[in-house]
Amino acid sequence: MCCAGPGQSGHPASRHYDDMLPMWAEGGYRSHPWTPDEIRAQARRRLVLEPAK
């Protein structure tokens, strides 16, 4: 798993540019799901795309 830095967007004008800074400054991090089971366990929704008929 990877950890997040001070923000997720990397774009200074984004509201998510530094939204994780307080947690990061205190030595914390947020792990990201990597395996299919981890992703399913953390998913809020599921998007299914199907070809047009």
Secondary structure as UniProt FT lines:
FT   TURN            12..13
FT   TURN            15..16
FT   TURN            19..20
FT   HELIX           21..25
FT   TURN            26..27
FT   HELIX           36..42
//
